[in-house]
Amino acid sequence: MREILDIQKQLLPDLMDTMKKRYTILHYIFVSGSVGRRTLAVSLNTTERILRAEVDFLKEQGLVEVEASGMRISPAGRQLLESIEPLVKDLFGLTELEERIRSHYGLKQVVIVPGDSDVSPHTKKELGRAGAAVLRKLVTEDEVIAVTGGSTLAEVAYHLTATTPLKGCWFVPARGGLGESVELEANTIASTMAKKTGASYRLLHVPYYLGEEAYQSLMQDQSIAEIIQFIRKARMVVHGIGEAMVMARRRKVDPETTESLRRDGALAEAFGYYFDRQGNILQKMPTVGLRIEDIHEMDMVIGIAGGKSKGEAITSVLRHGHENVLVTDEAAAQEIVQRLSS
């Protein structure tokens, strides 16, 4: 089948484009459960007129059902998606991208989903679904799993389901996080992951950034010290990656430090550390939780981030060299590949 796809790419490239378009529509309807035409058109960045023609075709083939409440996938459509799933990466040309990134950075695994999270909520959901699948596959029984905050990790939490190995695990926040949007805090995501999987969790109720005096005071607190010691037992961490200046604004970093980061060429933020183009650490913010030396000693470090705008930031973190697994999207992957030789 893969050989046939290769031939079609050369002789019938228009056919491949049509296949990709119809697969994307069908898969979005599947993930959504039920969706209206206008919502679907906006999410896929197309017009209702173009979408109507494609949906009519899928309906005629018996792959979707159109009701007053919206469109939903039919049993035949679900079966088709299951059949084509192993070929999707070849269809979108993602297998080669995965291998180029994996081999260049010496990673154990790279998973790329089609699309661009910056413009498609559907791709963001797929990123979360892929991240959840990787976590389920790699986890072992009775692990302590540290997780960071952010919208991508919230999607991972949403897509997790109970499995036997996960039920004996503990989810913990990688760092403090009070002061952010509650639903995006590491505490919330750790507890959601635990509840979705039947696992246990512990929380760290401290702000993300602290002044030096507050930091030293908290570290003397016995209950805080005990939970930090427990968090540092983690052998697996699942984390997002942010653009440096975006995260500095979101974390309300003071203007002087923000300007210093900009001047020094900060591109990425992860775990409260800011990285430059070559992956060097420029700044460590006073936060409570996992330290970079803890990350370096982990058995499994899974980075999950996507969107064309984050390609440079992801590259920066990969160059630091602490990742084992990367889950990203097509748009970010293309940006990463463009920077392999720079």
C-alpha positions as CSV (number, residue, x, y, z in Angstrom):
1,M,0.0,0.0,0.0
2,R,2.8,2.4,0.8
3,E,4.3,1.7,-2.6
4,I,1.0,2.6,-4.2
5,L,0.9,5.9,-2.2
6,D,4.4,6.7,-3.5
7,I,3.3,6.1,-7.1
8,Q,0.2,8.2,-6.6
9,K,2.3,11.1,-5.1
10,Q,4.3,11.2,-8.3
11,L,1.6,10.6,-10.9
12,L,-1.5,11.9,-9.3
13,P,-0.5,14.7,-6.8
14,D,-4.0,16.3,-7.1
15,L,-5.5,13.0,-5.9
16,M,-3.3,13.0,-2.8
17,D,-4.4,16.5,-2.0
18,T,-8.0,15.5,-2.3
19,M,-7.4,12.4,-0.1
20,K,-5.7,14.5,2.6
21,K,-8.5,17.1,2.5
22,R,-11.3,14.5,2.9
23,Y,-9.4,12.5,5.6
24,T,-9.0,15.8,7.6
25,I,-12.7,16.6,7.3
26,L,-13.7,13.0,8.3
27,H,-11.3,12.9,11.2
28,Y,-12.4,16.2,12.5
29,I,-16.0,15.1,12.5
30,F,-15.0,11.9,14.3
31,V,-13.0,13.7,17.0
32,S,-15.8,16.3,17.5
33,G,-18.6,13.8,17.8
34,S,-21.0,16.2,16.3
35,V,-20.2,19.5,14.6
36,G,-22.0,22.1,12.5
37,R,-20.9,23.1,9.0
38,R,-19.9,26.6,9.9
39,T,-17.9,25.6,12.9
40,L,-16.1,23.0,10.8
41,A,-15.4,25.5,8.0
42,V,-13.8,27.9,10.5
43,S,-11.8,25.2,12.2
44,L,-10.4,23.9,8.9
45,N,-9.8,27.4,7.5
46,T,-12.0,26.9,4.5
47,T,-15.3,28.3,3.1
48,E,-18.7,26.8,3.7
49,R,-19.2,26.5,-0.1
50,I,-16.1,24.3,-0.5
51,L,-16.9,22.3,2.6
52,R,-20.4,21.7,1.5
53,A,-19.2,19.9,-1.7
54,E,-16.8,17.7,0.3
55,V,-19.4,16.8,2.9
56,D,-22.0,16.0,0.2
57,F,-19.5,13.6,-1.3
58,L,-18.7,11.9,2.1
59,K,-22.5,11.7,2.8
60,E,-23.1,10.0,-0.6
61,Q,-20.3,7.5,0.3
62,G,-22.1,6.7,3.5
63,L,-19.2,8.0,5.6
64,V,-21.0,10.8,7.5
65,E,-24.5,11.4,8.7
66,V,-26.0,14.9,8.5
67,E,-28.7,15.7,11.1
68,A,-30.3,18.9,12.3
69,S,-27.9,19.0,15.3
70,G,-24.8,18.7,13.0
71,M,-22.7,16.2,11.2
72,R,-21.5,13.0,12.8
73,I,-19.4,10.1,11.5
74,S,-21.2,6.9,10.4
75,P,-20.1,3.4,11.4
76,A,-18.6,3.0,7.8
77,G,-16.7,6.2,8.2
78,R,-15.3,5.1,11.6
79,Q,-14.2,1.8,10.0
80,L,-12.5,3.7,7.1
81,L,-10.6,5.9,9.6
82,E,-9.4,2.8,11.5
83,S,-8.2,1.2,8.2
84,I,-6.4,4.2,7.0
85,E,-4.8,5.2,10.3
86,P,-1.5,3.3,9.7
87,L,-1.0,5.1,6.4
88,V,-1.8,8.6,7.5
89,K,1.8,9.5,8.3
90,D,2.9,8.4,4.8
91,L,-0.1,10.2,3.3
92,F,0.9,13.5,4.9
93,G,4.7,12.9,4.5
94,L,5.2,12.8,8.2
95,T,7.3,9.6,8.6
96,E,10.3,11.2,7.0
97,L,10.0,14.4,9.1
98,E,9.8,12.2,12.3
99,E,12.9,10.3,11.4
100,R,14.9,13.4,10.4
101,I,14.2,15.1,13.7
102,R,14.7,11.9,15.8
103,S,18.0,11.0,14.3
104,H,19.4,14.6,14.3
105,Y,18.7,15.1,18.0
106,G,19.2,11.5,19.1
107,L,15.6,11.1,20.5
108,K,13.9,7.8,21.3
109,Q,10.8,8.8,19.5
110,V,9.2,11.6,17.5
111,V,5.4,11.8,16.9
112,I,4.0,14.3,14.4
113,V,0.3,15.0,13.8
114,P,-1.0,16.7,10.7
115,G,-1.8,20.4,10.7
116,D,-0.9,23.6,12.6
117,S,-2.0,24.2,16.2
118,D,-1.7,27.9,15.7
119,V,-4.7,28.0,13.3
120,S,-6.6,24.8,13.9
121,P,-8.2,23.8,17.3
122,H,-8.6,20.3,15.7
123,T,-4.8,20.0,15.4
124,K,-4.4,21.1,19.1
125,K,-6.8,18.3,20.1
126,E,-4.9,15.8,18.0
127,L,-1.6,16.9,19.6
128,G,-3.3,16.2,23.0
129,R,-4.5,12.8,21.8
130,A,-1.1,11.8,20.5
131,G,0.6,13.0,23.7
132,A,-1.9,10.9,25.8
133,A,-1.2,7.8,23.6
134,V,2.6,8.2,24.0
135,L,2.2,8.6,27.8
136,R,0.1,5.4,28.0
137,K,2.6,3.5,25.9
138,L,5.7,4.6,27.9
139,V,4.5,4.6,31.5
140,T,5.4,1.7,33.8
141,E,3.5,0.7,37.0
142,D,3.8,2.8,40.2
143,E,5.6,5.7,38.6
144,V,5.6,9.3,39.8
145,I,4.9,11.4,36.7
146,A,5.5,15.2,36.8
147,V,3.5,17.4,34.5
148,T,3.7,21.1,33.7
149,G,0.8,23.5,32.9
150,G,-0.5,25.0,29.7
151,S,-3.2,24.5,27.1
152,T,-1.4,21.6,25.3
153,L,-1.0,19.6,28.5
154,A,-4.7,20.3,29.3
155,E,-5.5,18.6,26.0
156,V,-3.3,15.6,26.9
157,A,-5.2,15.3,30.2
158,Y,-8.6,15.4,28.4
159,H,-7.6,12.5,26.2
160,L,-6.2,10.2,28.9
161,T,-8.1,7.1,29.9
162,A,-7.6,4.5,32.6
163,T,-5.1,1.7,31.9
164,T,-3.7,-0.9,34.3
165,P,-0.1,0.7,34.6
166,L,-1.5,4.2,35.1
167,K,-3.8,3.2,38.0
168,G,-0.8,2.7,40.3
169,C,0.9,5.9,39.4
170,W,1.1,9.3,41.0
171,F,0.7,12.6,39.1
172,V,2.4,15.7,40.5
173,P,3.0,19.2,39.2
174,A,6.5,19.8,38.0
175,R,6.5,23.3,39.6
176,G,4.3,25.6,41.5
177,G,1.8,27.4,39.4
178,L,-0.7,29.5,41.4
179,G,-1.6,32.7,39.7
180,E,-2.2,31.3,36.2
181,S,-5.6,30.5,34.7
182,V,-6.8,27.8,37.0
183,E,-7.7,25.3,34.3
184,L,-4.1,25.6,32.9
185,E,-2.2,25.3,36.2
186,A,0.0,22.3,36.6
187,N,-1.9,21.4,39.8
188,T,-5.2,21.2,37.9
189,I,-3.7,19.2,35.1
190,A,-2.0,16.7,37.5
191,S,-5.3,16.2,39.3
192,T,-7.3,15.8,36.1
193,M,-4.9,13.3,34.7
194,A,-5.1,11.3,38.0
195,K,-8.9,11.4,38.0
196,K,-9.1,10.4,34.3
197,T,-6.8,7.4,34.8
198,G,-7.8,6.2,38.3
199,A,-4.3,7.2,39.6
200,S,-3.3,9.3,42.6
201,Y,-2.0,12.8,42.8
202,R,-0.4,15.3,45.1
203,L,-0.4,19.1,44.7
204,L,2.0,22.0,45.2
205,H,0.2,25.1,46.4
206,V,2.8,27.8,45.7
207,P,3.0,30.6,43.1
208,Y,5.0,30.0,39.9
209,Y,7.5,32.8,40.5
210,L,8.7,34.0,43.9
211,G,11.0,36.7,45.2
212,E,14.2,35.4,46.6
213,E,13.1,36.0,50.2
214,A,9.8,34.3,49.7
215,Y,11.5,31.4,48.0
216,Q,13.9,30.8,50.8
217,S,11.1,31.1,53.4
218,L,9.0,28.5,51.6
219,M,11.9,26.1,51.3
220,Q,12.1,26.1,55.1
221,D,8.4,25.0,55.4
222,Q,8.4,21.3,56.2
223,S,5.2,20.5,54.3
224,I,6.4,22.2,51.2
225,A,9.8,20.5,51.5
226,E,8.1,17.1,51.8
227,I,6.0,17.5,48.7
228,I,9.0,18.8,46.7
229,Q,11.0,15.8,47.8
230,F,8.1,13.6,46.5
231,I,8.0,15.5,43.2
232,R,11.7,14.9,42.7
233,K,11.1,11.1,42.9
234,A,9.6,11.4,39.4
235,R,11.3,9.4,36.7
236,M,9.1,10.7,33.9
237,V,8.1,14.3,33.1
238,V,5.6,15.5,30.5
239,H,6.0,19.2,29.7
240,G,5.1,22.0,27.3
241,I,7.4,24.4,25.6
242,G,6.7,28.2,25.4
243,E,8.0,31.1,23.4
244,A,10.2,33.1,25.7
245,M,8.7,36.6,25.3
246,V,5.1,35.2,25.3
247,M,5.8,33.3,28.5
248,A,7.6,36.3,30.1
249,R,4.4,38.4,29.6
250,R,2.2,35.6,30.8
251,R,4.2,35.1,33.9
252,K,4.4,38.9,34.5
253,V,8.2,38.9,34.6
254,D,9.5,42.3,35.6
255,P,10.4,44.7,32.7
256,E,14.1,44.7,33.5
257,T,14.4,40.9,33.3
258,T,12.2,40.8,30.2
259,E,14.4,43.3,28.4
260,S,17.5,41.3,29.5
261,L,16.0,38.2,28.1
262,R,15.2,39.9,24.8
263,R,18.7,41.4,24.6
264,D,20.3,38.0,25.2
265,G,18.2,36.3,22.5
266,A,15.9,34.2,24.6
267,L,13.7,32.0,22.4
268,A,12.1,29.4,24.6
269,E,10.8,28.7,28.1
270,A,10.4,25.4,29.9
271,F,10.4,24.6,33.7
272,G,11.0,28.3,34.5
273,Y,14.2,28.3,32.5
274,Y,14.8,30.5,29.5
275,F,16.9,29.2,26.6
276,D,18.7,30.9,23.7
277,R,19.0,29.7,20.0
278,Q,21.7,27.2,20.9
279,G,19.9,25.8,23.9
280,N,21.9,27.5,26.5
281,I,20.2,28.5,29.7
282,L,20.0,32.3,30.0
283,Q,17.9,32.7,33.1
284,K,16.4,30.6,35.8
285,M,13.4,32.1,37.5
286,P,12.9,31.5,41.3
287,T,10.3,28.8,41.2
288,V,9.6,25.8,43.4
289,G,9.7,22.3,42.1
290,L,11.8,20.4,39.6
291,R,15.3,21.8,38.8
292,I,17.1,21.4,35.5
293,E,19.4,18.9,37.1
294,D,16.4,16.8,38.1
295,I,15.2,16.9,34.5
296,H,18.6,15.7,33.2
297,E,18.4,12.6,35.5
298,M,14.9,11.6,34.4
299,D,14.4,8.3,32.6
300,M,11.8,9.8,30.3
301,V,11.3,13.5,29.3
302,I,8.4,14.0,26.9
303,G,8.0,17.4,25.3
304,I,4.7,18.2,23.8
305,A,4.2,21.4,21.8
306,G,3.0,22.5,18.4
307,G,2.2,25.4,16.0
308,K,4.4,27.1,13.4
309,S,5.1,29.9,15.8
310,K,6.8,27.5,18.3
311,G,9.1,25.9,15.8
312,E,12.1,28.0,16.9
313,A,11.3,27.6,20.6
314,I,11.1,23.8,20.3
315,T,14.4,23.8,18.4
316,S,16.0,25.7,21.2
317,V,14.9,23.2,23.8
318,L,15.9,20.2,21.7
319,R,19.4,21.7,21.4
320,H,19.6,21.9,25.2
321,G,19.5,18.1,24.9
322,H,17.3,16.8,27.8
323,E,14.4,15.5,25.7
324,N,13.8,11.8,25.0
325,V,10.5,12.1,23.2
326,L,8.9,14.9,21.1
327,V,5.2,15.1,20.2
328,T,4.5,18.0,17.8
329,D,2.6,19.0,14.7
330,E,3.4,19.2,11.1
331,A,3.8,23.0,11.0
332,A,6.3,23.1,13.9
333,A,8.1,20.0,12.6
334,Q,8.7,21.8,9.2
335,E,10.2,24.8,11.1
336,I,12.4,22.4,13.2
337,V,13.7,20.7,10.1
338,Q,14.5,24.0,8.4
339,R,16.9,24.7,11.3
340,L,18.7,21.4,11.4
341,S,21.8,22.7,9.7
342,S,21.7,26.2,11.2
